[in-house]
Amino acid sequence: MLRFLLRPQASTMAAPHRVQIGFLAGVSLPLARPALRTALAAAVRLTLRKHATPSTKHLSVMLGTNAQMQAFNFKFAKLNVPTDVLSFPAESAAVDGYLGDIVISVEKAANQAVVHNRTVLAELQLLTIHGTLHLLGYDHATKAERSAMWAVQDQIVAALAPPITARKNQRNSKRLPAT
């Protein structure tokens, strides 16, 4: 668990489903920190609300670089490559409602945003939702698990996004808002 890496943020601690958003050293951000905190916290809170998670539950999200993600991936999964998102569930004995930590590579998110024709913020929100679902017990190791997790993830993305107007090339897009 990486909980010790974050300092509590007074502005995010008072809301239901407390969400701490942190930034690892050297990370280059696509938006100002307050905007990122707001958008990512909204993605977490929606995911938790959609799962009727008690408001006493909370978690942390940290944004980092590919090099940092590669180090975490090697340390915890023995894979010596950067990845887009890692989730670290709290021990089952966590009595304070702490669900765990999510770490996201901003660099990977930026690259994937281009590939999937999304904004970097939309990709970061998607990865935040994905990481939160892992903390809630979802996995995608099998085809059935992947299908179930992706379906839930798509529902949350759709609920997070505003209705898309009749712009031709976005009609069937899973694009998230660029709040």
Residue, then its C-alpha position, 0 to 999 in steps of 0.5 A: m500500500l502506498r498511502f504514506l506517499l500522500r499528504p492529506q488535502a484539506s479541500t478533499m477531506a471534507a467531502p463524502h467518499r474522501v479522495q486524495i489526489g497526489f502528484l509524484a515528483g517530476v510528473s508533467l500535468p496536462l491541466a492545473r492541479p485543482a482542475l485535475r483534482t476535481a475531475l479525478a475525484a468526480a470519477v472516483r465518487l461516481t464509481l463509488r456511488k454507482h456501487a452503493t459504497p458507503s460514504t465512509k470509504h475513501l482512497s487515494v489517486m497518484l499521478g506519476t511518470n512512466a519511469q515511476m510506474q515501471a518501478f512500481n510495476f517491477k516491485f509489485a508485479k515483477l514486470n519491468v515495463p511501465t503500465d497505465v494504472l496500478s491499484f493497491p487494495a488496502e488490507s482487508a483489515a482496514v477498519d478506517g474505510y480506506l479502500g487503497d491506492i491508485v497510481i496512474s502514468v500521465e505519460k501513458a494516459a497521454n499516449q493512449a488518449v491519442v490512440h483512442n481519440r480522447t482528451v488526456l483528461a478523459e483518459l485519466q478519468l477512465l484510468t481512475i474509474h478502472g483503478t477504482l473498480h479494481l479496488l472494489g474487487y473487479d478484475h479482467a484476468t479472464k474473458a468473462e471478468r473482462s467483459a463484466m468489468w468493461a461493461v460496468q466501466d462503460q456505464i460509468v464513463a457514459a454517466l460521467a460524460p455530458p450528453i453529446t450533441a449531434r456532432k457527426n464524428q462524436r456520436n458514438s464516441k466514449r469521450l469524457p468531458a474535458t472539465 
